[in-house]
Amino acid sequence: MAYITACKYVIMLAGETDTLIASRLQSLEQGVEHLDGKVAALDDKVSHVIQMNAEIMIQSNENFRDMRSQLDDHRSELKRSIHQIKGQYSTRCQLFTFGLGLAVWTMFMAWVMWG
């Protein structure tokens, strides 16, 4: 009889252990599903951030291209203006030098002739 009672206790203990293990497995599955949902949400957020960074980079590249072309236009305009100013200055300088040289030559010739 003691043997039968021990077997009953073992069977009851095995049943309770199975129930306990089943509940813990159920709890573990729910935790894993919850964690999986959070990981999927984080993955979506990271994907969104990566996509936004790519769009910002593309926009920055376009802005820099536009800025580069504007700077090239300004540089060519400045070169043209500097060339024009040099041309005007050089012409004025040549005229002034020619006039000064002519005046000095005239004074020298007058000094030689009347001297």
RATA-V765330 format. One record per helix or strand. SS is the DSSP state (hx for helix, st for strand). FROM is the first residue (numbers start at 0). TO is the last residue. If there is no record, write none. Layout:
ss:SS from:FROM to:TO
ss:SS from:FROM to:TO
This chain:
ss:hx from:1 to:113
